[in-house]
Amino acid sequence: MKTTSVLIALLLPAMMFAQSKGFDKVPVATAEECKSAEPKVLEAANYLIDHPLDCKDKNCEYGRKLIIEWQTNTPDYSFQIDVKIVDLSKGNDMLLGVVMACMTKYALENPADAKDALKMKVGSFNLIADYAAKSTNGVKATKQIKKLLEAKKKGKMQEFAEEEK
């Protein structure tokens, strides 16, 4: 009996961590489904932002897929992947997933700004900078990431967003 209790006590946290968030079960094929999925999509964005780049659990994988599918199908928001976004995440698909999560989070939490491309970029870049600044997230300090972090530090994110390559 003691052995069983100890085994349960040791395995319970692992079992709880492994629980599915259900991101793979959220339909987002139609405008109506996209609208009703917004709370779950925001949960997926927050989940990705709260985990390091090397997160390999199914919730991260399904969260990235949900966000991309939702961004592709929602008629209520428009997401632009420009040169600056590509440069920030160059060669790192996991970072691109976090960038997409930051864009989604900003749009859903600031719907009044979502139609303004510059406000979307500035808001998203601030979230990306916050993520990249945490060493535990494992974001490589590339030239563009360093510029992003410096812009955040100096309060010049709009200038960074507007800057041509």
Stockholm file with secondary structure:
# STOCKHOLM 1.0

chainA/1-165         MKTTSVLIALLLPAMMFAQSKGFDKVPVATAEECKSAEPKVLEAANYLIDHPLDCKDKNCEYGRKLIIEWQTNTPDYSFQIDVKIVDLSKGNDMLLGVVMACMTKYALENPADAKDALKMKVGSFNLIADYAAKSTNGVKATKQIKKLLEAKKKGKMQEFAEEEK
#=GR chainA/1-165 SS CHHHHHHHHHHHHHHHHTCCCCGGGCCCSSHHHHHHHHHHHHHHHHHHHTSCTTCCSHHHHHHHHHHHHHHHHCSSCCCCCCHHHHHHTTTCHHHHHHHHHHHHHHHHHCTTTTTCHHHHHHHHHHHHHHHHHCGGGCCCCCHHHHHHHHHHHHTCHHHHHHCCC
#=GC SS_cons         CHHHHHHHHHHHHHHHHTCCCCGGGCCCSSHHHHHHHHHHHHHHHHHHHTSCTTCCSHHHHHHHHHHHHHHHHCSSCCCCCCHHHHHHTTTCHHHHHHHHHHHHHHHHHCTTTTTCHHHHHHHHHHHHHHHHHCGGGCCCCCHHHHHHHHHHHHTCHHHHHHCCC
//
